[in-house]
Amino acid sequence: MADHASFDSPDDRIHAWYWLETGDDPQRAAEVIAGEQSSGTFTAVPGETPALKERSGARVEGLEILGVADQPSLPGGMAGARYKHCRLHLSWPLANLGPSLPNLMATVAGNLFELRQVSGLRLLELRLPPAFAEHCPGPAFGIEGTRRLSGVHGRPLIGTIIKPSVGLSPQETAATVRLLVDGGIDFIKDDELQADGPHCPFDERARAVMAVVHDAAQRTGRQAMVAFNITGDLDEMRRRHDLVQALGGTCVMVTLNAIGLAGLLALRKHAQLPIHAHRAGWGYLSRSPALGWDYAPWHLFWRLAGADHLHVNGLANKFSESDASVAEAARAVLRPVFAAQPMAAMPVFSSGQTGLQAAPTYAAVGSTDLIHAAGGGILGHPGGIPAGVAAMRQAWDAAIAGIPIGQHAQAHPELRAALGVW
């Protein structure tokens, strides 16, 4: 860690934007938030001199009133005659914490959500000084490394999730994988619920699956990428990663909210394989519009910590998220973080996906740098799993070429059959 004294230039400030609802005077509420998240507390203390506050206090950089409401969005806040909706811009000196991701999270998304002055608060945007580019590991493989290891260029990786999510034995899992790789699948992942249970032990499953993957690679000359779910404590994740690597695997997967920032940072330091990052639990951080996070600032932590692939849900998904939110999440993952260090990661579309979402996804994102993972959309094809893989690829061929999917299906029987069930 560098000496914090080196983080004292005027440009070394952390900036965050929030949607704020308050029954208090908005300016006073903003000052309370700024104080709580930096040098202040609920009352004056002798050590908080003007010089210290100038040096270390958070600043209210901007406060815009957006509207008012008669009722608070959340319980427990300060009562008011009306509740003001605001866009709040705060900044902090980097010298308060240094380029530390766990401490950054405590600063921009800590006790401020719980303040009495707050009846609604959502983190909208985060801008970081260049020191984070120098001190955070970022993705080791990202888009370029994923394409190199998978052998897929110029189009999305067509992927799937092993289904049923749990309940299959290692041998049954391997049998499903055999059908997928024989069908030409690019990417396969464990479901986030599939871990190391007694009916499907991790080691046995990994060995059985990789034997099938290598057999197919010898026949076809291309190895499918399999993201094995290694989520666990640090020792378990390191050991499982090393087993996958020793077996010739090319990807591991973790559930971000389960292992935490420190867990991902430790794994990134150890890993020699791409890290596929699942966002299970995202809904409890985001579903209320009056509380939590937008995806753009949330994903930034995990991208800086070393995630190579980041889930963004999918268009027309089975969950509650809107298409506009999904598209913006994907664009956020693809945007460079810093001019000198883009830290490129690959967005992963999943959740109720079929080839019907190929063209809308391509139109919304404007890129083929993505993984499109369809579980039932592939596994449920009436012609079998290989036909399901072919139909997904044909749907993307049509999307990239700008051909309507129904027209393309006339010359492609797998896609034509899929349209009957999608």
QUIHUKA-V216226 format. One record per residue. N is the residue number from 1. RES is the residue in one small letter. OMEGA is omega as a letter, one per 20 degrees, with the letter a starting at -180 (* if undefined). BURIAL is + if it has 9 or more other ideal C-beta (glycine too) atoms within 8 Angstrom, else -. Layout:
BEGIN
n res omega burial
N RES OMEGA BURIAL
N RES OMEGA BURIAL
END
This chain:
BEGIN
n res omega burial
1 m r -
2 a r +
3 d a -
4 h r -
5 a r -
6 s a -
7 f a +
8 d a -
9 s a -
10 p a -
11 d a -
12 d r +
13 r r +
14 i a +
15 h r +
16 a r +
17 w a +
18 y r +
19 w a +
20 l r +
21 e a +
22 t r +
23 g r +
24 d r +
25 d a -
26 p r +
27 q r -
28 r r +
29 a r +
30 a r +
31 e r +
32 v r +
33 i a +
34 a r +
35 g a +
36 e a +
37 q r +
38 s a +
39 s a +
40 g r +
41 t a -
42 f r -
43 t r -
44 a r -
45 v a -
46 p a -
47 g a -
48 e r +
49 t r -
50 p a -
51 a r -
52 l a +
53 k r +
54 e a -
55 r a -
56 s a +
57 g r +
58 a r +
59 r r -
60 v a +
61 e a -
62 g r -
63 l a +
64 e r -
65 i a -
66 l a -
67 g a -
68 v r -
69 a a +
70 d a -
71 q r -
72 p r +
73 s a +
74 l r +
75 p r -
76 g a -
77 g r +
78 m a +
79 a r -
80 g r +
81 a r -
82 r a -
83 y a +
84 k r +
85 h a +
86 c r +
87 r a +
88 l r +
89 h r +
90 l r +
91 s a +
92 w r +
93 p r +
94 l a +
95 a r +
96 n a -
97 l a +
98 g a +
99 p a +
100 s a +
101 l r +
102 p r -
103 n r +
104 l r +
105 m r +
106 a a -
107 t a +
108 v a +
109 a a +
110 g a +
111 n a -
112 l r +
113 f a +
114 e a -
115 l r +
116 r a -
117 q a +
118 v r +
119 s r +
120 g a +
121 l r +
122 r r +
123 l a +
124 l a +
125 e a +
126 l r +
127 r a -
128 l r +
129 p a +
130 p a -
131 a r +
132 f r +
133 a a +
134 e a -
135 h r +
136 c a +
137 p a +
138 g a +
139 p r +
140 a a +
141 f r +
142 g a +
143 i a +
144 e a -
145 g r +
146 t r +
147 r a +
148 r a -
149 l a +
150 s a +
151 g a -
152 v a +
153 h r -
154 g r -
155 r r +
156 p r +
157 l r +
158 i a +
159 g r +
160 t r +
161 i r +
162 i r +
163 k i +
164 p a -
165 s r +
166 v r +
167 g r -
168 l r +
169 s r -
170 p a +
171 q r -
172 e r -
173 t r +
174 a r +
175 a r -
176 t r +
177 v r +
178 r r +
179 l a +
180 l a +
181 v r +
182 d r -
183 g r +
184 g r +
185 i r +
186 d a +
187 f r +
188 i r +
189 k r +
190 d r +
191 d a +
192 e r +
193 l a -
194 q a +
195 a a -
196 d a -
197 g a -
198 p r -
199 h r -
200 c a +
201 p a +
202 f a +
203 d a -
204 e r +
205 r a +
206 a a +
207 r a +
208 a a +
209 v a +
210 m r +
211 a r +
212 v a +
213 v r +
214 h r +
215 d r +
216 a a +
217 a r +
218 q a -
219 r a -
220 t a -
221 g r -
222 r a -
223 q r +
224 a r +
225 m r +
226 v r +
227 a r +
228 f a +
229 n a +
230 i a +
231 t r +
232 g r +
233 d a -
234 l a -
235 d r -
236 e a +
237 m r +
238 r a +
239 r a -
240 r r +
241 h a +
242 d r -
243 l r +
244 v r +
245 q a +
246 a r -
247 l r +
248 g r +
249 g a +
250 t r +
251 c r +
252 v a +
253 m r +
254 v r +
255 t a +
256 l a +
257 n r +
258 a a +
259 i r +
260 g a -
261 l a +
262 a r -
263 g r +
264 l r +
265 l r +
266 a r +
267 l r +
268 r r +
269 k a -
270 h a +
271 a r +
272 q a -
273 l r +
274 p a +
275 i r +
276 h a +
277 a r +
278 h a +
279 r a +
280 a a +
281 g a +
282 w a +
283 g a -
284 y r -
285 l a +
286 s a +
287 r r -
288 s r -
289 p a -
290 a a +
291 l r +
292 g a +
293 w q +
294 d a +
295 y a +
296 a r +
297 p a +
298 w a +
299 h a +
300 l r +
301 f a +
302 w r +
303 r r +
304 l a +
305 a r +
306 g r +
307 a r +
308 d r +
309 h a +
310 l r +
311 h r +
312 v a +
313 n a +
314 g r +
315 l a +
316 a a -
317 n a +
318 k a -
319 f a -
320 s a -
321 e a -
322 s r -
323 d a +
324 a r -
325 s r +
326 v a +
327 a r +
328 e r +
329 a r +
330 a r +
331 r r +
332 a r +
333 v a +
334 l a +
335 r r -
336 p r -
337 v r +
338 f a +
339 a a -
340 a a -
341 q a -
342 p a -
343 m a +
344 a r +
345 a a +
346 m r +
347 p a +
348 v r +
349 f r +
350 s r +
351 s r +
352 g a +
353 q r +
354 t r +
355 g r +
356 l r +
357 q a +
358 a a +
359 a r +
360 p r +
361 t r +
362 y r +
363 a a -
364 a a +
365 v a +
366 g a -
367 s r -
368 t r +
369 d a -
370 l r +
371 i r +
372 h a +
373 a r +
374 a r +
375 g r +
376 g r +
377 g r +
378 i a +
379 l a +
380 g a -
381 h a +
382 p r -
383 g a -
384 g a -
385 i r +
386 p r +
387 a r +
388 g r +
389 v a +
390 a a +
391 a r +
392 m r +
393 r r +
394 q r +
395 a r +
396 w r +
397 d r +
398 a a +
399 a a +
400 i a +
401 a a -
402 g a -
403 i r -
404 p a -
405 i r +
406 g r -
407 q a -
408 h a +
409 a a +
410 q a -
411 a a -
412 h a +
413 p r -
414 e r +
415 l r +
416 r r +
417 a a +
418 a a +
419 l r +
420 g a -
421 v r -
422 w * -
END
